[in-house]
Amino acid sequence: MGLPDEELDDVLLYDAFHGLDDQKAVLSEVYRVLKPESVLSFSDVHLEENDIVSSVTSFSLFKLKSKNQQTYTFIKTQKAN
């Protein structure tokens, strides 16, 4: 994205994740640019709930904070030293 580390308060990723070629790279970049207490707000009507949660959390960068109908809120995990 060309942004400094921990620059953004929140990231909205809506209805795009299913079409990404490199989901891990995108999630890694979102993780990098989000401030520590910020959230990733996520929605993708092309994916089932289990696919959304497992895809976003599978790289141990984010964990599910809450779900509201079709919108999921994820928070950053702590990096291992």
PyMOL Python script that loads the backbone (N, CA, C, O; Angstrom):
from pymol import cmd

cmd.read_pdbstr("""\
ATOM      1  N   MET A   1       0.807  -1.197   0.000  1.00  0.00           N
ATOM      2  CA  MET A   1       0.000   0.000   0.000  1.00  0.00           C
ATOM      3  C   MET A   1       0.848   1.259   0.000  1.00  0.00           C
ATOM      4  O   MET A   1       0.367   2.335  -0.355  1.00  0.00           O
ATOM      5  N   GLY A   2       2.084   1.134   0.389  1.00  0.00           N
ATOM      6  CA  GLY A   2       2.946   2.300   0.441  1.00  0.00           C
ATOM      7  C   GLY A   2       2.742   3.159   1.677  1.00  0.00           C
ATOM      8  O   GLY A   2       3.234   4.286   1.727  1.00  0.00           O
ATOM      9  N   LEU A   3       2.040   2.662   2.659  1.00  0.00           N
ATOM     10  CA  LEU A   3       1.799   3.401   3.897  1.00  0.00           C
ATOM     11  C   LEU A   3       2.802   2.995   4.966  1.00  0.00           C
ATOM     12  O   LEU A   3       3.330   1.884   4.937  1.00  0.00           O
ATOM     13  N   PRO A   4       3.065   3.894   5.907  1.00  0.00           N
ATOM     14  CA  PRO A   4       3.932   3.527   7.038  1.00  0.00           C
ATOM     15  C   PRO A   4       3.281   2.455   7.901  1.00  0.00           C
ATOM     16  O   PRO A   4       2.066   2.265   7.855  1.00  0.00           O
ATOM     17  N   ASP A   5       4.087   1.761   8.682  1.00  0.00           N
ATOM     18  CA  ASP A   5       3.576   0.786   9.638  1.00  0.00           C
ATOM     19  C   ASP A   5       2.629   1.469  10.615  1.00  0.00           C
ATOM     20  O   ASP A   5       2.841   2.616  11.010  1.00  0.00           O
ATOM     21  N   GLU A   6       1.576   0.743  10.999  1.00  0.00           N
ATOM     22  CA  GLU A   6       0.628   1.182  12.021  1.00  0.00           C
ATOM     23  C   GLU A   6       0.102   2.600  11.759  1.00  0.00           C
ATOM     24  O   GLU A   6       0.065   3.436  12.661  1.00  0.00           O
ATOM     25  N   GLU A   7      -0.294   2.848  10.540  1.00  0.00           N
ATOM     26  CA  GLU A   7      -0.770   4.167  10.111  1.00  0.00           C
ATOM     27  C   GLU A   7      -2.293   4.318  10.197  1.00  0.00           C
ATOM     28  O   GLU A   7      -2.788   5.415  10.457  1.00  0.00           O
ATOM     29  N   LEU A   8      -3.038   3.231   9.983  1.00  0.00           N
ATOM     30  CA  LEU A   8      -4.489   3.331   9.845  1.00  0.00           C
ATOM     31  C   LEU A   8      -5.240   2.956  11.120  1.00  0.00           C
ATOM     32  O   LEU A   8      -4.836   2.065  11.868  1.00  0.00           O
ATOM     33  N   ASP A   9      -6.340   3.663  11.341  1.00  0.00           N
ATOM     34  CA  ASP A   9      -7.199   3.379  12.489  1.00  0.00           C
ATOM     35  C   ASP A   9      -8.037   2.136  12.248  1.00  0.00           C
ATOM     36  O   ASP A   9      -8.200   1.321  13.156  1.00  0.00           O
ATOM     37  N   ASP A  10      -8.569   1.974  11.052  1.00  0.00           N
ATOM     38  CA  ASP A  10      -9.401   0.825  10.710  1.00  0.00           C
ATOM     39  C   ASP A  10      -9.264   0.535   9.217  1.00  0.00           C
ATOM     40  O   ASP A  10      -8.924   1.416   8.426  1.00  0.00           O
ATOM     41  N   VAL A  11      -9.534  -0.716   8.850  1.00  0.00           N
ATOM     42  CA  VAL A  11      -9.559  -1.109   7.445  1.00  0.00           C
ATOM     43  C   VAL A  11     -10.880  -1.795   7.166  1.00  0.00           C
ATOM     44  O   VAL A  11     -11.320  -2.656   7.929  1.00  0.00           O
ATOM     45  N   LEU A  12     -11.507  -1.410   6.071  1.00  0.00           N
ATOM     46  CA  LEU A  12     -12.746  -2.037   5.615  1.00  0.00           C
ATOM     47  C   LEU A  12     -12.408  -2.898   4.407  1.00  0.00           C
ATOM     48  O   LEU A  12     -11.882  -2.400   3.411  1.00  0.00           O
ATOM     49  N   LEU A  13     -12.705  -4.167   4.494  1.00  0.00           N
ATOM     50  CA  LEU A  13     -12.476  -5.088   3.386  1.00  0.00           C
ATOM     51  C   LEU A  13     -13.821  -5.727   3.058  1.00  0.00           C
ATOM     52  O   LEU A  13     -14.212  -6.728   3.658  1.00  0.00           O
ATOM     53  N   TYR A  14     -14.516  -5.136   2.103  1.00  0.00           N
ATOM     54  CA  TYR A  14     -15.890  -5.542   1.804  1.00  0.00           C
ATOM     55  C   TYR A  14     -16.010  -6.123   0.398  1.00  0.00           C
ATOM     56  O   TYR A  14     -15.658  -5.484  -0.593  1.00  0.00           O
ATOM     57  N   ASP A  15     -16.508  -7.327   0.346  1.00  0.00           N
ATOM     58  CA  ASP A  15     -16.885  -8.021  -0.878  1.00  0.00           C
ATOM     59  C   ASP A  15     -15.762  -8.076  -1.914  1.00  0.00           C
ATOM     60  O   ASP A  15     -16.009  -7.940  -3.113  1.00  0.00           O
ATOM     61  N   ALA A  16     -14.538  -8.274  -1.451  1.00  0.00           N
ATOM     62  CA  ALA A  16     -13.395  -8.346  -2.358  1.00  0.00           C
ATOM     63  C   ALA A  16     -12.503  -9.554  -2.077  1.00  0.00           C
ATOM     64  O   ALA A  16     -11.799 -10.025  -2.969  1.00  0.00           O
ATOM     65  N   PHE A  17     -12.530 -10.049  -0.860  1.00  0.00           N
ATOM     66  CA  PHE A  17     -11.586 -11.084  -0.428  1.00  0.00           C
ATOM     67  C   PHE A  17     -11.661 -12.332  -1.298  1.00  0.00           C
ATOM     68  O   PHE A  17     -10.628 -12.922  -1.614  1.00  0.00           O
ATOM     69  N   HIS A  18     -12.849 -12.737  -1.686  1.00  0.00           N
ATOM     70  CA  HIS A  18     -13.028 -13.965  -2.471  1.00  0.00           C
ATOM     71  C   HIS A  18     -12.294 -13.914  -3.812  1.00  0.00           C
ATOM     72  O   HIS A  18     -11.955 -14.960  -4.366  1.00  0.00           O
ATOM     73  N   GLY A  19     -12.049 -12.735  -4.331  1.00  0.00           N
ATOM     74  CA  GLY A  19     -11.410 -12.592  -5.638  1.00  0.00           C
ATOM     75  C   GLY A  19      -9.923 -12.308  -5.592  1.00  0.00           C
ATOM     76  O   GLY A  19      -9.301 -12.122  -6.638  1.00  0.00           O
ATOM     77  N   LEU A  20      -9.342 -12.271  -4.411  1.00  0.00           N
ATOM     78  CA  LEU A  20      -7.912 -11.960  -4.293  1.00  0.00           C
ATOM     79  C   LEU A  20      -7.061 -13.165  -4.653  1.00  0.00           C
ATOM     80  O   LEU A  20      -7.360 -14.289  -4.251  1.00  0.00           O
ATOM     81  N   ASP A  21      -6.002 -12.924  -5.411  1.00  0.00           N
ATOM     82  CA  ASP A  21      -5.083 -13.995  -5.774  1.00  0.00           C
ATOM     83  C   ASP A  21      -4.196 -14.413  -4.604  1.00  0.00           C
ATOM     84  O   ASP A  21      -3.895 -15.595  -4.442  1.00  0.00           O
ATOM     85  N   ASP A  22      -3.780 -13.448  -3.791  1.00  0.00           N
ATOM     86  CA  ASP A  22      -2.878 -13.743  -2.680  1.00  0.00           C
ATOM     87  C   ASP A  22      -3.465 -13.174  -1.393  1.00  0.00           C
ATOM     88  O   ASP A  22      -3.096 -12.087  -0.950  1.00  0.00           O
ATOM     89  N   GLN A  23      -4.376 -13.924  -0.810  1.00  0.00           N
ATOM     90  CA  GLN A  23      -5.069 -13.470   0.393  1.00  0.00           C
ATOM     91  C   GLN A  23      -4.113 -13.257   1.554  1.00  0.00           C
ATOM     92  O   GLN A  23      -4.279 -12.313   2.326  1.00  0.00           O
ATOM     93  N   LYS A  24      -3.122 -14.116   1.686  1.00  0.00           N
ATOM     94  CA  LYS A  24      -2.161 -13.974   2.784  1.00  0.00           C
ATOM     95  C   LYS A  24      -1.399 -12.660   2.667  1.00  0.00           C
ATOM     96  O   LYS A  24      -1.197 -11.972   3.668  1.00  0.00           O
ATOM     97  N   ALA A  25      -0.978 -12.308   1.467  1.00  0.00           N
ATOM     98  CA  ALA A  25      -0.231 -11.054   1.266  1.00  0.00           C
ATOM     99  C   ALA A  25      -1.091  -9.843   1.627  1.00  0.00           C
ATOM    100  O   ALA A  25      -0.604  -8.892   2.238  1.00  0.00           O
ATOM    101  N   VAL A  26      -2.355  -9.881   1.254  1.00  0.00           N
ATOM    102  CA  VAL A  26      -3.253  -8.770   1.566  1.00  0.00           C
ATOM    103  C   VAL A  26      -3.465  -8.670   3.069  1.00  0.00           C
ATOM    104  O   VAL A  26      -3.385  -7.578   3.632  1.00  0.00           O
ATOM    105  N   LEU A  27      -3.731  -9.785   3.723  1.00  0.00           N
ATOM    106  CA  LEU A  27      -3.924  -9.754   5.175  1.00  0.00           C
ATOM    107  C   LEU A  27      -2.651  -9.328   5.899  1.00  0.00           C
ATOM    108  O   LEU A  27      -2.724  -8.627   6.909  1.00  0.00           O
ATOM    109  N   SER A  28      -1.512  -9.730   5.412  1.00  0.00           N
ATOM    110  CA  SER A  28      -0.232  -9.318   6.014  1.00  0.00           C
ATOM    111  C   SER A  28      -0.039  -7.810   5.903  1.00  0.00           C
ATOM    112  O   SER A  28       0.432  -7.164   6.840  1.00  0.00           O
ATOM    113  N   GLU A  29      -0.402  -7.262   4.762  1.00  0.00           N
ATOM    114  CA  GLU A  29      -0.272  -5.814   4.565  1.00  0.00           C
ATOM    115  C   GLU A  29      -1.280  -5.055   5.423  1.00  0.00           C
ATOM    116  O   GLU A  29      -0.945  -4.017   5.994  1.00  0.00           O
ATOM    117  N   VAL A  30      -2.489  -5.550   5.519  1.00  0.00           N
ATOM    118  CA  VAL A  30      -3.488  -4.925   6.393  1.00  0.00           C
ATOM    119  C   VAL A  30      -2.993  -4.958   7.837  1.00  0.00           C
ATOM    120  O   VAL A  30      -3.103  -3.963   8.553  1.00  0.00           O
ATOM    121  N   TYR A  31      -2.456  -6.078   8.260  1.00  0.00           N
ATOM    122  CA  TYR A  31      -1.902  -6.205   9.612  1.00  0.00           C
ATOM    123  C   TYR A  31      -0.814  -5.155   9.844  1.00  0.00           C
ATOM    124  O   TYR A  31      -0.778  -4.503  10.887  1.00  0.00           O
ATOM    125  N   ARG A  32       0.054  -5.005   8.873  1.00  0.00           N
ATOM    126  CA  ARG A  32       1.190  -4.081   8.998  1.00  0.00           C
ATOM    127  C   ARG A  32       0.735  -2.635   9.148  1.00  0.00           C
ATOM    128  O   ARG A  32       1.301  -1.894   9.952  1.00  0.00           O
ATOM    129  N   VAL A  33      -0.269  -2.222   8.393  1.00  0.00           N
ATOM    130  CA  VAL A  33      -0.659  -0.810   8.393  1.00  0.00           C
ATOM    131  C   VAL A  33      -1.676  -0.451   9.481  1.00  0.00           C
ATOM    132  O   VAL A  33      -1.913   0.730   9.736  1.00  0.00           O
ATOM    133  N   LEU A  34      -2.275  -1.455  10.120  1.00  0.00           N
ATOM    134  CA  LEU A  34      -3.231  -1.168  11.193  1.00  0.00           C
ATOM    135  C   LEU A  34      -2.524  -0.836  12.502  1.00  0.00           C
ATOM    136  O   LEU A  34      -1.528  -1.462  12.864  1.00  0.00           O
ATOM    137  N   LYS A  35      -3.052   0.150  13.197  1.00  0.00           N
ATOM    138  CA  LYS A  35      -2.575   0.455  14.544  1.00  0.00           C
ATOM    139  C   LYS A  35      -2.932  -0.710  15.462  1.00  0.00           C
ATOM    140  O   LYS A  35      -3.856  -1.464  15.156  1.00  0.00           O
ATOM    141  N   PRO A  36      -2.222  -0.878  16.584  1.00  0.00           N
ATOM    142  CA  PRO A  36      -2.430  -2.029  17.468  1.00  0.00           C
ATOM    143  C   PRO A  36      -3.865  -2.236  17.947  1.00  0.00           C
ATOM    144  O   PRO A  36      -4.312  -3.381  18.021  1.00  0.00           O
ATOM    145  N   GLU A  37      -4.584  -1.205  18.266  1.00  0.00           N
ATOM    146  CA  GLU A  37      -5.938  -1.353  18.803  1.00  0.00           C
ATOM    147  C   GLU A  37      -7.019  -1.201  17.730  1.00  0.00           C
ATOM    148  O   GLU A  37      -8.201  -1.088  18.052  1.00  0.00           O
ATOM    149  N   SER A  38      -6.628  -1.197  16.491  1.00  0.00           N
ATOM    150  CA  SER A  38      -7.560  -0.984  15.393  1.00  0.00           C
ATOM    151  C   SER A  38      -8.210  -2.284  14.951  1.00  0.00           C
ATOM    152  O   SER A  38      -7.844  -3.363  15.416  1.00  0.00           O
ATOM    153  N   VAL A  39      -9.182  -2.173  14.043  1.00  0.00           N
ATOM    154  CA  VAL A  39      -9.913  -3.351  13.598  1.00  0.00           C
ATOM    155  C   VAL A  39      -9.937  -3.473  12.081  1.00  0.00           C
ATOM    156  O   VAL A  39      -9.809  -2.495  11.344  1.00  0.00           O
ATOM    157  N   LEU A  40     -10.103  -4.705  11.656  1.00  0.00           N
ATOM    158  CA  LEU A  40     -10.399  -5.030  10.272  1.00  0.00           C
ATOM    159  C   LEU A  40     -11.884  -5.356  10.217  1.00  0.00           C
ATOM    160  O   LEU A  40     -12.331  -6.339  10.807  1.00  0.00           O
ATOM    161  N   SER A  41     -12.641  -4.538   9.514  1.00  0.00           N
ATOM    162  CA  SER A  41     -14.064  -4.794   9.315  1.00  0.00           C
ATOM    163  C   SER A  41     -14.200  -5.514   7.983  1.00  0.00           C
ATOM    164  O   SER A  41     -13.707  -5.041   6.958  1.00  0.00           O
ATOM    165  N   PHE A  42     -14.869  -6.655   8.002  1.00  0.00           N
ATOM    166  CA  PHE A  42     -14.834  -7.574   6.868  1.00  0.00           C
ATOM    167  C   PHE A  42     -16.235  -8.054   6.522  1.00  0.00           C
ATOM    168  O   PHE A  42     -17.025  -8.402   7.399  1.00  0.00           O
ATOM    169  N   SER A  43     -16.524  -8.066   5.229  1.00  0.00           N
ATOM    170  CA  SER A  43     -17.769  -8.645   4.742  1.00  0.00           C
ATOM    171  C   SER A  43     -17.531  -9.158   3.326  1.00  0.00           C
ATOM    172  O   SER A  43     -16.891  -8.487   2.516  1.00  0.00           O
ATOM    173  N   ASP A  44     -18.043 -10.334   3.035  1.00  0.00           N
ATOM    174  CA  ASP A  44     -17.940 -10.883   1.686  1.00  0.00           C
ATOM    175  C   ASP A  44     -19.114 -11.836   1.472  1.00  0.00           C
ATOM    176  O   ASP A  44     -19.128 -12.946   2.004  1.00  0.00           O
ATOM    177  N   VAL A  45     -20.089 -11.398   0.695  1.00  0.00           N
ATOM    178  CA  VAL A  45     -21.310 -12.183   0.503  1.00  0.00           C
ATOM    179  C   VAL A  45     -21.074 -13.440  -0.330  1.00  0.00           C
ATOM    180  O   VAL A  45     -21.959 -14.291  -0.430  1.00  0.00           O
ATOM    181  N   HIS A  46     -19.895 -13.564  -0.924  1.00  0.00           N
ATOM    182  CA  HIS A  46     -19.572 -14.739  -1.726  1.00  0.00           C
ATOM    183  C   HIS A  46     -18.998 -15.887  -0.895  1.00  0.00           C
ATOM    184  O   HIS A  46     -18.770 -16.978  -1.418  1.00  0.00           O
ATOM    185  N   LEU A  47     -18.766 -15.647   0.393  1.00  0.00           N
ATOM    186  CA  LEU A  47     -18.174 -16.652   1.264  1.00  0.00           C
ATOM    187  C   LEU A  47     -19.115 -16.997   2.410  1.00  0.00           C
ATOM    188  O   LEU A  47     -19.889 -16.157   2.870  1.00  0.00           O
ATOM    189  N   GLU A  48     -19.038 -18.236   2.858  1.00  0.00           N
ATOM    190  CA  GLU A  48     -19.798 -18.683   4.028  1.00  0.00           C
ATOM    191  C   GLU A  48     -19.081 -18.236   5.298  1.00  0.00           C
ATOM    192  O   GLU A  48     -17.884 -17.949   5.279  1.00  0.00           O
ATOM    193  N   GLU A  49     -19.816 -18.182   6.388  1.00  0.00           N
ATOM    194  CA  GLU A  49     -19.243 -17.719   7.662  1.00  0.00           C
ATOM    195  C   GLU A  49     -17.990 -18.499   8.048  1.00  0.00           C
ATOM    196  O   GLU A  49     -16.979 -17.897   8.411  1.00  0.00           O
ATOM    197  N   ASN A  50     -18.040 -19.814   7.977  1.00  0.00           N
ATOM    198  CA  ASN A  50     -16.869 -20.619   8.359  1.00  0.00           C
ATOM    199  C   ASN A  50     -15.667 -20.306   7.485  1.00  0.00           C
ATOM    200  O   ASN A  50     -14.538 -20.275   7.973  1.00  0.00           O
ATOM    201  N   ASP A  51     -15.896 -20.073   6.197  1.00  0.00           N
ATOM    202  CA  ASP A  51     -14.800 -19.742   5.284  1.00  0.00           C
ATOM    203  C   ASP A  51     -14.198 -18.384   5.605  1.00  0.00           C
ATOM    204  O   ASP A  51     -12.983 -18.202   5.533  1.00  0.00           O
ATOM    205  N   ILE A  52     -15.048 -17.436   5.958  1.00  0.00           N
ATOM    206  CA  ILE A  52     -14.558 -16.102   6.317  1.00  0.00           C
ATOM    207  C   ILE A  52     -13.676 -16.176   7.551  1.00  0.00           C
ATOM    208  O   ILE A  52     -12.536 -15.711   7.535  1.00  0.00           O
ATOM    209  N   VAL A  53     -14.198 -16.754   8.609  1.00  0.00           N
ATOM    210  CA  VAL A  53     -13.461 -16.804   9.874  1.00  0.00           C
ATOM    211  C   VAL A  53     -12.170 -17.602   9.719  1.00  0.00           C
ATOM    212  O   VAL A  53     -11.114 -17.161  10.172  1.00  0.00           O
ATOM    213  N   SER A  54     -12.243 -18.759   9.090  1.00  0.00           N
ATOM    214  CA  SER A  54     -11.032 -19.571   8.946  1.00  0.00           C
ATOM    215  C   SER A  54     -10.009 -18.903   8.031  1.00  0.00           C
ATOM    216  O   SER A  54      -8.809 -18.987   8.295  1.00  0.00           O
ATOM    217  N   SER A  55     -10.448 -18.251   6.973  1.00  0.00           N
ATOM    218  CA  SER A  55      -9.515 -17.588   6.059  1.00  0.00           C
ATOM    219  C   SER A  55      -8.791 -16.428   6.720  1.00  0.00           C
ATOM    220  O   SER A  55      -7.574 -16.295   6.588  1.00  0.00           O
ATOM    221  N   VAL A  56      -9.530 -15.591   7.428  1.00  0.00           N
ATOM    222  CA  VAL A  56      -8.920 -14.403   8.029  1.00  0.00           C
ATOM    223  C   VAL A  56      -8.047 -14.764   9.231  1.00  0.00           C
ATOM    224  O   VAL A  56      -7.050 -14.091   9.492  1.00  0.00           O
ATOM    225  N   THR A  57      -8.408 -15.810   9.959  1.00  0.00           N
ATOM    226  CA  THR A  57      -7.637 -16.169  11.149  1.00  0.00           C
ATOM    227  C   THR A  57      -6.561 -17.216  10.885  1.00  0.00           C
ATOM    228  O   THR A  57      -5.746 -17.485  11.768  1.00  0.00           O
ATOM    229  N   SER A  58      -6.534 -17.803   9.714  1.00  0.00           N
ATOM    230  CA  SER A  58      -5.628 -18.932   9.448  1.00  0.00           C
ATOM    231  C   SER A  58      -4.146 -18.571   9.490  1.00  0.00           C
ATOM    232  O   SER A  58      -3.309 -19.448   9.704  1.00  0.00           O
ATOM    233  N   PHE A  59      -3.812 -17.318   9.294  1.00  0.00           N
ATOM    234  CA  PHE A  59      -2.401 -16.925   9.290  1.00  0.00           C
ATOM    235  C   PHE A  59      -1.954 -16.360  10.637  1.00  0.00           C
ATOM    236  O   PHE A  59      -0.838 -15.857  10.765  1.00  0.00           O
ATOM    237  N   SER A  60      -2.830 -16.446  11.639  1.00  0.00           N
ATOM    238  CA  SER A  60      -2.551 -15.995  13.016  1.00  0.00           C
ATOM    239  C   SER A  60      -2.259 -14.501  13.112  1.00  0.00           C
ATOM    240  O   SER A  60      -1.570 -14.055  14.029  1.00  0.00           O
ATOM    241  N   LEU A  61      -2.781 -13.738  12.171  1.00  0.00           N
ATOM    242  CA  LEU A  61      -2.608 -12.286  12.210  1.00  0.00           C
ATOM    243  C   LEU A  61      -3.791 -11.594  12.885  1.00  0.00           C
ATOM    244  O   LEU A  61      -3.637 -10.543  13.507  1.00  0.00           O
ATOM    245  N   PHE A  62      -4.967 -12.193  12.755  1.00  0.00           N
ATOM    246  CA  PHE A  62      -6.194 -11.610  13.278  1.00  0.00           C
ATOM    247  C   PHE A  62      -7.001 -12.654  14.028  1.00  0.00           C
ATOM    248  O   PHE A  62      -6.907 -13.853  13.766  1.00  0.00           O
ATOM    249  N   LYS A  63      -7.799 -12.163  14.970  1.00  0.00           N
ATOM    250  CA  LYS A  63      -8.770 -13.029  15.634  1.00  0.00           C
ATOM    251  C   LYS A  63     -10.120 -12.338  15.590  1.00  0.00           C
ATOM    252  O   LYS A  63     -10.209 -11.111  15.565  1.00  0.00           O
ATOM    253  N   LEU A  64     -11.171 -13.151  15.582  1.00  0.00           N
ATOM    254  CA  LEU A  64     -12.528 -12.628  15.504  1.00  0.00           C
ATOM    255  C   LEU A  64     -12.899 -11.937  16.810  1.00  0.00           C
ATOM    256  O   LEU A  64     -12.753 -12.506  17.892  1.00  0.00           O
ATOM    257  N   LYS A  65     -13.375 -10.718  16.693  1.00  0.00           N
ATOM    258  CA  LYS A  65     -13.847  -9.975  17.860  1.00  0.00           C
ATOM    259  C   LYS A  65     -15.363 -10.060  17.960  1.00  0.00           C
ATOM    260  O   LYS A  65     -15.905 -10.311  19.037  1.00  0.00           O
ATOM    261  N   SER A  66     -16.054  -9.849  16.831  1.00  0.00           N
ATOM    262  CA  SER A  66     -17.517  -9.895  16.852  1.00  0.00           C
ATOM    263  C   SER A  66     -18.065 -10.105  15.449  1.00  0.00           C
ATOM    264  O   SER A  66     -17.373  -9.935  14.445  1.00  0.00           O
ATOM    265  N   LYS A  67     -19.338 -10.480  15.423  1.00  0.00           N
ATOM    266  CA  LYS A  67     -20.043 -10.679  14.159  1.00  0.00           C
ATOM    267  C   LYS A  67     -21.399 -10.008  14.268  1.00  0.00           C
ATOM    268  O   LYS A  67     -22.083 -10.126  15.284  1.00  0.00           O
ATOM    269  N   ASN A  68     -21.785  -9.299  13.207  1.00  0.00           N
ATOM    270  CA  ASN A  68     -23.082  -8.641  13.167  1.00  0.00           C
ATOM    271  C   ASN A  68     -23.685  -8.892  11.793  1.00  0.00           C
ATOM    272  O   ASN A  68     -23.325  -8.222  10.825  1.00  0.00           O
ATOM    273  N   GLN A  69     -24.581  -9.835  11.702  1.00  0.00           N
ATOM    274  CA  GLN A  69     -25.191 -10.283  10.453  1.00  0.00           C
ATOM    275  C   GLN A  69     -24.110 -10.679   9.455  1.00  0.00           C
ATOM    276  O   GLN A  69     -23.542 -11.762   9.595  1.00  0.00           O
ATOM    277  N   GLN A  70     -23.797  -9.858   8.458  1.00  0.00           N
ATOM    278  CA  GLN A  70     -22.803 -10.240   7.456  1.00  0.00           C
ATOM    279  C   GLN A  70     -21.489  -9.479   7.603  1.00  0.00           C
ATOM    280  O   GLN A  70     -20.634  -9.555   6.721  1.00  0.00           O
ATOM    281  N   THR A  71     -21.319  -8.760   8.684  1.00  0.00           N
ATOM    282  CA  THR A  71     -20.089  -8.006   8.912  1.00  0.00           C
ATOM    283  C   THR A  71     -19.346  -8.592  10.107  1.00  0.00           C
ATOM    284  O   THR A  71     -19.927  -8.828  11.167  1.00  0.00           O
ATOM    285  N   TYR A  72     -18.075  -8.818   9.915  1.00  0.00           N
ATOM    286  CA  TYR A  72     -17.218  -9.415  10.942  1.00  0.00           C
ATOM    287  C   TYR A  72     -16.169  -8.390  11.346  1.00  0.00           C
ATOM    288  O   TYR A  72     -15.635  -7.664  10.508  1.00  0.00           O
ATOM    289  N   THR A  73     -15.888  -8.343  12.623  1.00  0.00           N
ATOM    290  CA  THR A  73     -14.854  -7.459  13.139  1.00  0.00           C
ATOM    291  C   THR A  73     -13.714  -8.316  13.675  1.00  0.00           C
ATOM    292  O   THR A  73     -13.900  -9.162  14.549  1.00  0.00           O
ATOM    293  N   PHE A  74     -12.529  -8.071  13.126  1.00  0.00           N
ATOM    294  CA  PHE A  74     -11.330  -8.791  13.553  1.00  0.00           C
ATOM    295  C   PHE A  74     -10.355  -7.815  14.179  1.00  0.00           C
ATOM    296  O   PHE A  74     -10.275  -6.655  13.774  1.00  0.00           O
ATOM    297  N   ILE A  75      -9.616  -8.291  15.169  1.00  0.00           N
ATOM    298  CA  ILE A  75      -8.566  -7.481  15.790  1.00  0.00           C
ATOM    299  C   ILE A  75      -7.225  -8.144  15.554  1.00  0.00           C
ATOM    300  O   ILE A  75      -7.136  -9.349  15.323  1.00  0.00           O
ATOM    301  N   LYS A  76      -6.194  -7.337  15.618  1.00  0.00           N
ATOM    302  CA  LYS A  76      -4.841  -7.859  15.410  1.00  0.00           C
ATOM    303  C   LYS A  76      -4.429  -8.759  16.565  1.00  0.00           C
ATOM    304  O   LYS A  76      -4.762  -8.494  17.721  1.00  0.00           O
ATOM    305  N   THR A  77      -3.710  -9.812  16.248  1.00  0.00           N
ATOM    306  CA  THR A  77      -3.102 -10.640  17.293  1.00  0.00           C
ATOM    307  C   THR A  77      -1.744 -10.054  17.621  1.00  0.00           C
ATOM    308  O   THR A  77      -1.219  -9.227  16.876  1.00  0.00           O
ATOM    309  N   GLN A  78      -1.185 -10.480  18.724  1.00  0.00           N
ATOM    310  CA  GLN A  78       0.155 -10.045  19.091  1.00  0.00           C
ATOM    311  C   GLN A  78       1.173 -10.847  18.303  1.00  0.00           C
ATOM    312  O   GLN A  78       1.029 -12.062  18.166  1.00  0.00           O
ATOM    313  N   LYS A  79       2.188 -10.195  17.790  1.00  0.00           N
ATOM    314  CA  LYS A  79       3.254 -10.899  17.097  1.00  0.00           C
ATOM    315  C   LYS A  79       4.099 -11.674  18.089  1.00  0.00           C
ATOM    316  O   LYS A  79       4.396 -11.193  19.183  1.00  0.00           O
ATOM    317  N   ALA A  80       4.482 -12.880  17.695  1.00  0.00           N
ATOM    318  CA  ALA A  80       5.387 -13.663  18.533  1.00  0.00           C
ATOM    319  C   ALA A  80       6.793 -13.102  18.379  1.00  0.00           C
ATOM    320  O   ALA A  80       7.207 -12.718  17.285  1.00  0.00           O
ATOM    321  N   ASN A  81       7.509 -13.062  19.471  1.00  0.00           N
ATOM    322  CA  ASN A  81       8.901 -12.537  19.421  1.00  0.00           C
ATOM    323  C   ASN A  81       9.854 -13.580  18.946  1.00  0.00           C
ATOM    324  O   ASN A  81      11.052 -13.319  18.843  1.00  0.00           O
TER     325      ASN A  81
END
""", "prot")
cmd.dss("prot")
cmd.show_as("cartoon", "prot")
cmd.util.cbc("prot")
cmd.orient("prot")
